[in-house]
Amino acid sequence: MAAQNLKKNFGATKSGRAYTRQSNRISLAKRKFYVTTPIYYPNDIPHIGHAYTTIVADVISRWNQLKFGKENVFFLTGTDEHGKKIEQAAKKKDKRPKEFVDELIPKFKNAWQKLNIKYNRFIRTTDKDHEKVVKEILQRVYDNGDIYKGEYEGFYCTGCEAYYTEKDLVDGCCPIHKTKIEKLKEPSYFFRLSKYQDKLLKLYKENPDFISPQHRRKEVINRVKEGLKDLSISRNSFKWGIQLPFDNTHIAYVWFDALFNYVSGVKYLDDKKLFEKFWPADVHLIGKDILWFHAVYWPAFLLSAGISLPKKIFAHGWWTFDKEKISKSRGKVINVDELIAIAGVDSARYFLLRATPFGDDGDFSEKALIERHNNELANKLGNLVSRVAGLIEKNGVTKCENKLIKKLKINKIETLFDNYEFDKVLNEIFAFIDVCNEYIQKKKPWEIKDTKILYELKESILKIAQLLWPFIPETSEKITKQFSAEKIKKGEILFRKIENG
């Protein structure tokens, strides 16, 4: 209901004209949006790192629902359930791998529910339709001549499920996990990645926005220019994975399996209409540590399989805690319940998108979250809503032209949002909240009894709620309901201040 109200309201004032122009421009292209998160390893409960990417995907999904309608947006998340890491974690718990992951999946779904994240599908790599897609693609790529049998010898980190060269290691350890790395020697099938080096470089040149942010694009291009080696895409030293259709003694490398979730998630083989509506993906959101897999392996696999490429890979930074990457194995972790407990769901969502530019690293601080909650959400937004609702309850409103809304920079907000500059979007929205609070102080409607001023403020608050809905949906829906009512009343306090002791 609230989403529909927000969508309806979006063009209701003069500030909506720019949006109408944008919609007309978009109508010439495909009016849809498909956003994905990485699929997460369910070897433990979700933490702030998982939450960040998934909240951002939810924000992007909601924004595009306002643009295109709910039915034209698809948001995919899920879990990556195969591989040696899962097999080892299950063995430690004395469980079979499927039994082990089945018990952990509800913890991810519950975490996303608590954070008010509304996805269209939660995909699991153990889903039968996904396994069918992976086998179909493997066979196709094999038939194309892009897979051949050989022997792999080299370094492999089970924690990353990634191959490394000796120069990648730091004192003989994985550069990510800082743990000793194992050396493998086993028969393997290889994907002819080297064949796609020039095609990938051409892709990056012709599509400069394919990899974002730009500095990460340059890193990938420089590394690809150094040369690509063929990629080992099968293992036969353990059993937990999808069997190769052309050799059932081998299982697919976890990344060949996992990456194809993005096409199986929109029913690649089972629902042609759904797949054609949403593919290609508009943006894959990922952490910077898995950019190589998405920017190099993934387009090469798709080119080999004859499937069109996604439009954008966006690699964001890491949240750190005491300046170290959040990691369960290293004792640096904040789980979802701990995050919510600090100041509530909307404050957590707001902080994560406001505190640091999307794409950069951020260092988590409970103190900083509480300061944002108190100073911006409670003092600025909460105070505006409370004061205006109280004045309207007492004096009523008189409909008029809303001149105040002209100070809202809707064009700029739209551009910033579509460029994934969420911190700047929120800065612009809160700059307008400041304008509204200053307008009350300047006009003093309680003294001059001018209820037209209160109408301007009411309409402006509805617009603010609309623009904040992707970020703080529960609060925005409360505001929308409150200020859309026939009789507006002061209502509950939206954000109670927290003592930062």
Order of alpha helices (4+ residues) and beta strands (2+ residues): alpha-alpha-beta-alpha-beta-alpha-alpha-beta-alpha-beta-beta-beta-alpha-beta-alpha-beta-beta-beta-beta-alpha-alpha-alpha-beta-alpha-beta-beta-beta-alpha-alpha-beta-alpha-alpha-alpha-alpha-alpha-alpha-alpha
